[in-house]
């Protein structure tokens, strides 16, 4: 017997008050403050017996087992160090740094894999946990999920419900299994119960199958499938169906979205949004964006990129949602585009061309007749670097567009448009202001853009892709979808850009503020109602982020003749410590009037309790469209979220959802 002994095995470090080694039996006995270190595992016990050749042994007394992710306490542990397995009796502790377990017999099958007999599991602390599962048998970690046989769910020790079988994710990973159910009450739809099954098929593909029950409406099953092959190839498919027993209607939606890089410069993008006539999204909308959509968009495109060009074959279909008050449709099936990018030609000159062939139909144009459009637009550009701080680029092109109405020779018409542009970048100035711990950099830059297009008669052309320049407060330099109505222009626009950059002591630089002002005006007759010197819209772009906690962004367009605001988009956000936040953003357009203001606030009320409020105001109709008040209480291992929503039509809904954290 050796007092204060220790083992010198290079794989095991064993210390105890007394050690006794029986060489003939290859058996080691240790007593008194036994400590065994094996890799990143630590075993503490009052007494230990171990076969030194096989690594099999038993630890008894006040046994404690610790790894980087597990901490267990037991009366006895039978272990196999070679295979990293063991049996733990009267076990209690933490597994995976999250799950608190207790079990009469806990078997360790390997790293993060356990089987518990007559065990308990929870993520709560305390002698009597807020909630826990008790099961005859539980498997933890196999496939990264928890499997419970004959579990009962208890709140503060009181049984609430029983299940013959249950599966939950283990740790915070993509894990196949049932997700925790969500329960709620909706005053419009009745009791709400939602259950989902997540299937991690591979490391690049997964799916979710779920069913949602509405007490007054019925069942709504749904499925979602997702994949991601590489950063440029991914997609998703969603489908749902419901027979609304309250109205007797069948509601459904199929949504597909994908993008794919095939190699050899070939890529594709696809989206299909197919819905029943009565929109299931709007009826069961959970947010303002879903409720506000007025049309569905489906499209598909296949592109092939060459060294200096690209060919694209695509199709588009836009269909109004009747429940939103819109039933207009537009189709472009198919559409073929050819783009020749800037190519050096004749020294300093560059040549480019775009060509397109489209077959189009719209319910609001020419009695839904099919029209074919052919467009060719070659351009010649010449960039000149006058000085390091000054560059001038000139370009000229001739656009030829031809229309043909299917089956009717008199439906043919064409248009030829000359398009001349110039752009001046510079001069620019920069100044640096040094301050303690960093610097402030001020960059001042100027620019000029010019465009000339003669007036061309376009009254006979169908306006498939066009916006009214006056109605939408456009100017002649807008690069929007105006192919069918190219307005005359003799127009110049001046730009003044002020940008401020903050650099800290570590060399990191961020934009702290910017002010960009642009003013256009006509330099000659540009068309009916216009004259030389007439001012174009004044554009103002402001952004401020002097501190990381708050920001302001605003884009304004002002009519110079009247000084009236034409469009305004702004957003203010404040994120303060301790979960306090405030935001507001607005979208405004004049003629036709559109004004939406969306705002919200969130702040803690008591420890663990956070209150929030969101609203949406429709200024053009003079009414609030939505009020949503929320309360979130988050305890150490569970949370309850309640929301009250009041819509503009008087509908009210109250929803309460409870969640078990980390399950």
PALUMVEX-456183 format. One line per 10 residues: number of its first residue (from 1); for each residue x, y, z of C-alpha. Coordinates in Angstrom, 3 decimals. Last residue first. Example, Ala and Ser with C-alpha at 12.3 -4.5 7.8 and 13.67 -1.06 7.14 Angstrom:
2
2 = 13.670:-1.060:7.140; 12.300:-4.500:7.800
REM end
This chain:
663
663 = -36.511:22.082:-27.050; -33.887:24.681:-26.057; -36.592:26.869:-24.496; -40.037:25.360:-23.987; -42.455:27.590:-25.831; -45.902:29.002:-25.077; -48.020:30.868:-27.609; -50.927:33.216:-26.997; -52.877:34.809:-29.828; -55.601:37.421:-29.650
653 = -57.369:38.451:-32.816; -59.564:41.399:-33.617; -61.410:42.233:-36.806; -62.664:45.828:-36.935; -62.025:46.382:-40.649; -58.824:48.330:-39.910; -57.296:45.405:-38.048; -56.774:44.958:-34.290; -54.051:42.542:-33.212; -53.423:41.442:-29.630
643 = -50.271:39.404:-29.050; -49.118:37.091:-26.279; -45.761:35.329:-26.052; -44.945:32.913:-23.261; -41.419:31.693:-22.585; -39.699:28.740:-20.988; -36.350:27.680:-19.500; -34.912:30.673:-17.636; -38.040:32.751:-17.972; -39.085:34.795:-20.963
633 = -42.279:36.819:-20.837; -43.225:38.463:-24.094; -46.118:40.898:-24.354; -47.302:42.186:-27.710; -49.581:44.933:-29.021; -50.420:45.020:-32.730; -52.455:47.820:-34.301; -53.144:47.615:-38.015; -54.608:49.526:-40.930; -54.849:52.902:-39.232
623 = -56.980:55.209:-41.341; -56.735:58.399:-43.383; -57.144:56.679:-46.722; -53.999:58.131:-48.321; -52.303:58.202:-44.916; -52.522:54.472:-44.327; -51.070:54.029:-40.839; -49.373:50.824:-39.711; -48.825:50.059:-36.044; -46.462:48.117:-33.829
613 = -46.338:47.854:-30.024; -44.033:45.902:-27.742; -43.757:44.863:-24.116; -40.936:42.798:-22.614; -41.178:40.800:-19.377; -38.121:38.908:-18.051; -37.557:41.361:-15.218; -40.261:43.967:-15.555; -41.336:46.310:-18.323; -38.623:45.766:-20.927
603 = -38.985:47.855:-24.088; -40.130:47.517:-27.681; -41.442:50.242:-29.981; -42.952:50.218:-33.426; -43.671:52.246:-36.499; -45.046:51.897:-39.991; -46.189:54.934:-41.979; -47.777:54.327:-45.345; -48.633:57.080:-47.797; -49.652:56.652:-51.423
593 = -51.296:59.449:-53.379; -51.442:59.002:-57.104; -50.199:61.620:-57.587; -47.906:62.005:-54.553; -45.781:59.197:-53.175; -44.933:58.493:-49.542; -43.252:55.516:-47.859; -42.583:55.878:-44.141; -40.372:54.287:-41.534; -40.419:54.207:-37.748
583 = -38.256:52.370:-35.249; -37.737:52.172:-31.496; -35.733:49.725:-29.420; -35.125:48.796:-25.779; -33.677:45.336:-25.130; -31.381:46.237:-22.216; -29.244:48.656:-24.226; -30.708:51.003:-26.843; -31.464:50.371:-30.514; -32.878:53.457:-32.239
573 = -34.159:53.311:-35.808; -35.395:56.049:-38.137; -36.495:55.334:-41.709; -37.389:57.621:-44.589; -38.931:57.420:-48.040; -40.389:60.560:-49.550; -41.851:61.116:-52.989; -43.330:64.177:-54.710; -42.978:66.817:-51.992; -44.341:70.099:-53.228
563 = -41.963:72.976:-53.994; -44.324:74.131:-56.716; -42.078:74.459:-59.768; -39.200:72.476:-58.291; -41.182:69.287:-57.538; -39.362:67.648:-54.618; -37.933:64.122:-54.330; -36.793:62.806:-50.943; -34.674:59.876:-49.747; -34.164:59.505:-45.985
553 = -32.051:57.347:-43.701; -31.551:57.924:-39.982; -29.598:55.687:-37.596; -29.273:54.875:-33.916; -27.165:52.719:-31.618; -23.925:52.671:-33.614; -23.431:56.398:-33.188; -23.042:59.126:-35.828; -25.232:57.173:-38.216; -26.832:59.744:-40.513
543 = -28.096:59.318:-44.079; -29.654:61.962:-46.298; -30.524:61.703:-49.997; -32.146:64.769:-51.580; -33.487:64.792:-55.140; -34.856:67.953:-56.803; -37.180:67.196:-59.706; -36.535:68.878:-63.075; -36.427:72.610:-63.598; -37.656:74.279:-66.738
533 = -34.790:76.296:-68.224; -35.678:75.569:-71.820; -39.319:74.681:-72.267; -41.697:71.837:-71.522; -45.433:71.579:-72.129; -45.062:69.308:-75.126; -41.502:68.043:-75.600; -37.954:68.587:-74.484; -37.358:72.073:-75.795; -33.894:73.013:-74.582
523 = -31.587:72.946:-71.559; -34.106:71.246:-69.304; -33.305:71.083:-65.606; -32.085:68.554:-63.029; -31.053:68.967:-59.403; -29.170:66.373:-57.328; -28.285:66.603:-53.624; -26.377:63.926:-51.729; -25.862:64.299:-47.977; -23.921:61.588:-46.153
513 = -23.194:60.592:-42.577; -21.025:58.326:-40.412; -19.703:56.013:-43.110; -17.456:53.423:-41.503; -13.680:52.967:-41.223; -11.732:50.525:-39.058; -8.091:51.565:-38.531; -7.798:50.364:-34.924; -7.940:53.925:-33.535; -11.284:54.636:-35.149
503 = -12.041:55.994:-38.597; -15.244:57.954:-39.215; -16.291:58.705:-42.787; -18.264:61.763:-43.863; -19.793:62.015:-47.328; -20.975:65.107:-49.193; -22.152:64.570:-52.778; -23.211:67.295:-55.187; -24.973:66.203:-58.352; -26.058:68.218:-61.399
493 = -28.649:66.943:-63.870; -28.991:67.829:-67.533; -31.939:67.347:-69.870; -32.825:67.598:-73.481; -35.418:64.855:-73.287; -38.300:63.293:-75.190; -40.160:60.471:-73.423; -39.545:56.807:-74.087; -42.904:55.083:-73.710; -42.825:51.360:-74.514
483 = -39.338:50.845:-73.072; -40.044:52.741:-69.851; -39.111:50.040:-67.371; -36.955:52.223:-65.121; -33.580:53.816:-65.870; -34.610:57.311:-64.777; -32.555:60.016:-66.517; -35.531:61.903:-67.964; -37.090:62.573:-64.577; -39.774:60.610:-62.802
473 = -42.442:61.966:-60.460; -44.629:58.833:-60.682; -47.688:60.547:-62.134; -45.644:62.878:-64.286; -43.455:60.194:-65.853; -46.367:57.789:-66.345; -44.791:54.372:-66.030; -44.317:51.943:-68.891; -43.942:48.302:-69.684; -47.007:47.170:-71.618
463 = -47.937:50.505:-73.181; -49.166:49.448:-76.642; -47.659:51.736:-79.309; -49.963:53.809:-81.502; -49.417:57.046:-79.557; -45.630:56.773:-79.803; -44.767:59.817:-81.956; -41.112:60.657:-81.322; -39.662:63.744:-79.596; -35.891:63.838:-79.709
453 = -33.864:62.173:-76.911; -30.904:63.988:-75.289; -29.449:63.006:-71.930; -26.971:64.667:-69.561; -25.446:63.688:-66.207; -23.146:65.873:-64.102; -21.012:65.124:-61.067; -19.514:66.643:-57.936; -17.601:65.168:-55.012; -16.853:66.239:-51.442
443 = -15.227:63.651:-49.168; -14.822:64.519:-45.473; -12.713:62.146:-43.357; -13.013:62.152:-39.566; -10.109:60.662:-37.591; -9.305:58.319:-34.730; -8.566:57.968:-31.001; -8.170:61.673:-30.357; -9.107:63.627:-33.445; -7.600:64.166:-36.851
433 = -9.710:65.931:-39.481; -9.044:64.727:-43.025; -10.060:66.565:-46.176; -11.007:65.255:-49.590; -11.968:67.067:-52.771; -13.629:65.830:-55.970; -13.928:67.193:-59.539; -15.500:65.073:-60.693; -17.457:62.470:-62.677; -19.008:63.829:-65.899
423 = -21.619:61.744:-67.715; -22.968:62.123:-71.245; -25.945:60.602:-73.027; -27.460:60.466:-76.520; -30.526:58.363:-77.383; -32.016:58.390:-80.909; -35.390:56.652:-81.102; -36.973:54.669:-83.934; -40.515:53.300:-83.568; -42.558:50.526:-85.183
413 = -46.135:49.458:-85.881; -47.975:46.298:-86.930; -51.566:45.741:-85.773; -52.912:46.241:-89.290; -51.515:42.788:-90.122; -53.727:41.112:-87.514; -53.160:37.476:-86.437; -50.807:38.311:-83.592; -50.316:42.047:-83.016; -46.846:43.044:-84.160
403 = -44.600:45.644:-82.561; -41.118:46.828:-83.720; -38.575:48.814:-81.688; -35.376:50.407:-83.042; -33.116:52.138:-80.527; -30.166:54.157:-81.881; -27.342:54.825:-79.449; -24.915:57.492:-78.330; -22.463:57.589:-75.425; -20.140:60.125:-73.805
393 = -17.992:59.601:-70.720; -16.024:62.389:-69.022; -13.590:61.751:-66.161; -12.105:64.271:-63.683; -10.017:63.795:-60.520; -6.951:62.165:-62.088; -7.404:64.519:-65.056; -9.154:64.423:-68.452; -9.810:60.666:-68.344; -12.021:60.245:-71.418
383 = -14.650:57.526:-71.864; -16.145:56.995:-75.355; -19.338:54.962:-75.735; -21.117:53.597:-78.833; -24.568:52.031:-78.482; -26.716:49.420:-80.298; -30.381:49.044:-79.214; -32.578:46.450:-80.915; -36.155:45.692:-79.786; -38.708:43.194:-81.075
373 = -42.194:43.109:-79.552; -44.888:40.501:-80.116; -48.420:41.334:-79.055; -51.079:38.936:-77.775; -54.504:40.493:-77.263; -55.931:40.888:-73.754; -58.520:43.346:-75.053; -55.885:45.790:-76.288; -54.274:46.392:-72.875; -55.714:45.805:-69.372
363 = -55.639:41.999:-69.382; -52.007:41.993:-70.470; -50.254:39.850:-73.101; -46.671:39.763:-74.247; -44.338:37.853:-76.591; -40.911:39.430:-76.235; -37.809:39.562:-78.462; -34.847:41.493:-77.095; -31.574:42.985:-78.308; -28.900:44.878:-76.403
353 = -25.728:46.276:-77.939; -22.355:47.564:-76.779; -19.354:49.220:-78.449; -16.436:50.979:-76.760; -14.300:53.799:-78.116; -10.774:54.716:-77.006; -8.955:52.786:-79.743; -11.385:51.915:-82.498; -13.521:49.410:-80.588; -13.142:47.946:-77.127
343 = -16.243:45.924:-76.078; -18.826:47.147:-73.550; -21.205:44.276:-72.944; -23.181:42.533:-75.700; -26.569:41.665:-74.251; -29.061:39.310:-75.892; -32.564:38.849:-74.487; -35.283:36.327:-75.338; -38.714:36.594:-73.702; -41.366:33.865:-73.696
333 = -44.047:34.261:-72.526; -44.379:37.753:-71.066; -47.636:37.729:-69.172; -49.566:40.437:-67.354; -52.732:40.034:-65.311; -55.114:42.468:-63.606; -57.389:41.014:-60.893; -56.858:43.536:-58.103; -59.123:44.190:-55.103; -56.821:42.557:-52.569
323 = -59.022:39.444:-52.334; -58.798:39.178:-56.131; -54.992:38.725:-56.045; -53.601:40.148:-59.295; -51.533:37.916:-61.549; -48.012:38.542:-62.804; -46.434:36.071:-65.237; -42.871:36.186:-66.509; -40.826:34.034:-68.917; -37.106:33.951:-69.598
313 = -34.374:33.128:-72.088; -31.162:35.047:-71.439; -28.023:35.418:-73.587; -24.944:37.157:-72.174; -21.904:38.914:-73.642; -18.216:39.667:-73.137; -16.611:36.339:-72.274; -19.854:34.386:-72.560; -22.664:34.140:-70.047; -25.593:31.798:-70.607
303 = -28.814:32.654:-68.844; -31.979:30.664:-68.066; -34.975:32.494:-66.625; -38.209:31.573:-64.889; -40.965:33.748:-63.507; -44.001:33.790:-61.249; -45.195:36.874:-59.386; -48.401:37.035:-57.361; -50.320:40.253:-56.948; -51.759:42.655:-54.353
293 = -49.626:41.840:-51.317; -50.695:43.773:-48.218; -51.739:40.877:-45.947; -48.451:39.054:-46.351; -46.439:42.216:-45.662; -48.566:43.148:-42.632; -47.741:39.993:-40.724; -49.320:36.723:-39.580; -51.670:36.381:-42.530; -54.284:33.623:-42.226
283 = -56.818:34.992:-44.702; -54.196:36.896:-46.692; -52.016:33.836:-47.208; -54.942:31.524:-47.996; -56.010:33.741:-50.898; -59.435:32.992:-52.291; -58.860:32.267:-55.969; -56.466:29.466:-55.036; -52.778:30.172:-55.259; -49.739:29.573:-57.484
273 = -46.458:31.377:-56.831; -43.728:29.978:-59.088; -40.158:31.273:-58.952; -37.165:30.218:-61.050; -33.604:31.413:-61.590; -31.060:29.773:-63.901; -27.349:29.880:-64.525; -25.023:28.898:-67.392; -21.422:30.206:-67.487; -19.989:26.756:-68.190
263 = -21.349:25.603:-64.839; -24.947:24.783:-63.967; -25.427:27.528:-61.372; -28.959:27.119:-60.030; -31.515:29.368:-58.427; -34.734:28.225:-56.853; -38.164:29.345:-55.644; -41.352:27.296:-55.569; -44.643:28.246:-53.920; -47.805:26.169:-54.017
253 = -50.899:27.594:-52.318; -54.278:26.243:-51.286; -57.743:27.194:-50.061; -60.896:25.091:-50.555; -63.983:27.050:-49.527; -66.864:25.931:-47.271; -66.878:29.283:-45.461; -66.451:28.124:-41.826; -65.260:24.675:-42.874; -62.246:26.187:-44.554
243 = -60.812:23.239:-46.465; -57.090:23.793:-46.213; -54.016:23.174:-48.321; -50.332:24.072:-48.071; -47.201:23.807:-50.211; -43.701:25.186:-50.016; -40.670:24.442:-52.184; -37.215:25.906:-51.596; -34.036:26.587:-53.509; -30.276:26.714:-53.644
233 = -27.398:27.057:-56.097; -25.012:30.035:-56.044; -23.428:29.595:-52.586; -23.377:25.777:-53.083; -25.840:22.886:-53.043; -28.401:24.467:-50.730; -31.714:22.666:-50.262; -35.103:23.384:-48.745; -38.473:21.575:-48.582; -41.512:22.980:-46.781
223 = -44.766:21.113:-46.166; -48.192:22.200:-44.990; -51.315:20.752:-43.377; -54.114:23.202:-42.508; -56.829:21.616:-40.358; -60.214:23.140:-39.625; -61.683:26.627:-39.541; -63.330:27.233:-36.155; -60.832:25.393:-33.931; -57.862:26.135:-36.144
213 = -55.396:23.252:-36.398; -51.974:23.662:-37.972; -50.137:20.710:-39.472; -46.461:20.409:-40.211; -43.821:18.835:-42.377; -40.436:20.549:-42.476; -37.680:19.685:-44.933; -33.916:19.396:-45.167; -31.064:19.377:-47.691; -27.369:20.306:-47.653
203 = -26.097:18.353:-44.605; -28.469:15.546:-45.544; -32.119:14.639:-44.906; -32.515:16.777:-41.781; -36.244:16.139:-41.336; -38.155:18.532:-39.070; -41.613:17.483:-37.893; -44.014:20.274:-36.974; -47.008:20.730:-34.645; -49.329:23.745:-34.459
193 = -52.441:24.114:-32.300; -54.686:27.185:-32.567; -57.982:27.454:-30.698; -60.484:29.660:-32.456; -60.072:31.253:-35.886; -61.078:34.860:-35.336; -60.510:35.096:-31.552; -57.185:33.314:-31.909; -55.994:31.173:-29.023; -52.589:29.529:-28.909
183 = -50.539:26.374:-28.640; -47.188:25.580:-30.191; -45.915:22.001:-30.300; -42.198:21.327:-29.725; -40.401:20.148:-32.861; -40.600:16.506:-33.841; -37.371:14.963:-35.038; -34.426:15.136:-37.383; -31.737:17.434:-36.032; -30.078:20.494:-37.483
173 = -28.186:21.596:-34.385; -28.764:23.442:-31.122; -28.516:20.550:-28.632; -30.798:17.517:-28.909; -33.902:18.002:-31.062; -37.074:16.410:-29.649; -38.797:13.054:-30.206; -41.876:11.789:-28.330; -43.635:8.456:-27.781; -46.677:7.141:-25.898
163 = -47.556:10.664:-24.786; -48.994:11.794:-21.437; -50.360:15.152:-20.311; -50.282:17.626:-17.421; -48.681:15.751:-14.505; -47.912:18.080:-11.524; -44.221:18.339:-10.558; -44.032:22.081:-11.108; -45.411:21.502:-14.602; -45.173:17.902:-15.749
153 = -45.066:16.175:-19.133; -45.330:12.387:-19.115; -43.148:10.301:-21.390; -43.975:6.749:-22.558; -40.716:6.337:-24.494; -38.688:9.501:-25.012; -36.250:10.023:-27.891; -33.916:13.028:-27.652; -32.154:14.191:-30.816; -28.687:14.575:-32.295
143 = -28.703:11.319:-34.286; -28.290:9.480:-30.979; -27.799:12.366:-28.527; -30.174:11.299:-25.780; -32.195:8.096:-25.592; -34.894:7.999:-22.932; -36.625:5.127:-21.152; -39.438:5.042:-18.639; -39.958:8.764:-19.166; -40.425:11.913:-17.107
133 = -40.441:15.234:-18.953; -39.916:18.453:-17.040; -41.403:21.875:-16.357; -40.928:24.722:-13.889; -38.342:22.572:-12.135; -38.767:21.550:-8.472; -35.247:21.644:-6.984; -34.289:24.524:-9.256; -32.953:24.880:-12.783; -34.893:24.351:-15.977
123 = -33.714:22.685:-19.192; -35.595:19.478:-18.435; -35.148:15.700:-18.414; -36.219:12.995:-15.968; -35.267:9.364:-16.025; -36.652:5.916:-15.467; -33.794:4.373:-17.485; -31.526:6.804:-19.346; -29.625:5.994:-22.545; -26.762:8.325:-23.478
113 = -24.813:9.570:-26.491; -22.780:12.803:-26.268; -19.433:10.983:-26.774; -20.099:7.265:-26.506; -22.692:4.793:-25.255; -23.004:6.287:-21.758; -25.668:4.405:-19.794; -27.695:6.226:-17.164; -29.441:4.161:-14.463; -31.817:5.569:-11.853
103 = -31.934:8.783:-13.836; -31.687:12.541:-13.395; -31.221:14.995:-16.224; -30.599:18.682:-16.786; -30.185:19.497:-20.475; -28.128:22.527:-21.489; -24.347:22.128:-21.191; -24.718:19.052:-23.427; -25.692:16.997:-20.408; -26.193:18.453:-16.918
93 = -26.511:16.623:-13.612; -28.080:13.675:-11.842; -27.242:9.980:-11.887; -28.450:7.364:-9.405; -26.200:4.832:-11.171; -23.907:5.723:-14.095; -22.940:2.967:-16.531; -19.981:3.482:-18.849; -18.493:3.865:-22.291; -15.381:5.574:-23.644
83 = -14.259:2.387:-25.458; -10.836:2.216:-23.771; -11.979:4.003:-20.612; -14.665:1.427:-19.829; -16.608:2.620:-16.801; -18.948:1.380:-14.076; -19.980:4.500:-12.132; -21.537:4.531:-8.666; -23.399:6.909:-6.346; -23.734:9.584:-9.027
73 = -23.035:13.215:-10.019; -22.788:14.334:-13.626; -21.321:17.322:-15.496; -21.332:17.115:-19.299; -20.132:19.458:-22.064; -16.393:20.003:-21.438; -16.310:16.699:-19.519; -17.012:16.054:-15.823; -17.876:12.939:-13.823; -18.515:13.124:-10.078
63 = -18.794:10.136:-7.765; -19.576:10.500:-4.035; -18.913:6.870:-3.165; -18.075:4.405:-5.905; -15.907:4.124:-9.010; -15.767:0.883:-10.985; -13.314:-0.301:-13.610; -12.486:-1.279:-17.163; -9.303:0.185:-18.654; -8.524:-3.174:-20.296
53 = -4.897:-3.523:-19.143; -4.988:-1.582:-15.863; -8.135:-3.309:-14.610; -9.681:-0.678:-12.337; -11.044:-0.276:-8.811; -11.950:3.184:-7.468; -13.015:4.618:-4.124; -14.169:8.023:-2.875; -14.706:9.396:-6.365; -13.737:12.126:-8.871
43 = -13.590:11.518:-12.624; -12.310:14.165:-15.061; -12.672:13.940:-18.849; -10.651:15.981:-21.405; -8.220:13.124:-22.079; -8.415:10.811:-19.057; -7.938:12.529:-15.711; -8.753:10.362:-12.684; -9.002:11.795:-9.154; -9.610:9.690:-6.035
33 = -10.073:11.667:-2.820; -9.591:8.626:-0.577; -9.197:5.156:-2.019; -7.482:3.645:-5.069; -7.351:-0.016:-6.104; -5.478:-1.182:-9.207; -5.780:-4.598:-10.801; -3.427:-6.235:-13.275; -4.278:-9.517:-11.449; -0.708:-10.648:-10.833
23 = 0.440:-7.053:-10.354; -2.002:-6.149:-7.600; -1.555:-2.362:-7.239; -2.631:-0.416:-4.135; -3.051:3.354:-4.109; -3.772:5.580:-1.113; -4.694:9.265:-0.862; -5.544:9.269:-4.542; -4.222:10.408:-7.945; -4.671:8.964:-11.397
13 = -3.432:10.546:-14.666; -4.327:8.297:-17.560; -2.966:8.125:-21.111; 0.751:8.363:-20.169; 0.253:5.817:-17.302; 2.243:7.325:-14.409; -0.317:6.550:-11.691; -0.350:8.422:-8.375; 0.248:7.590:-4.729; -0.388:9.625:-1.588
3 = 0.118:6.587:0.662; 1.387:3.380:-1.016; 0.000:0.000:0.000
REM end
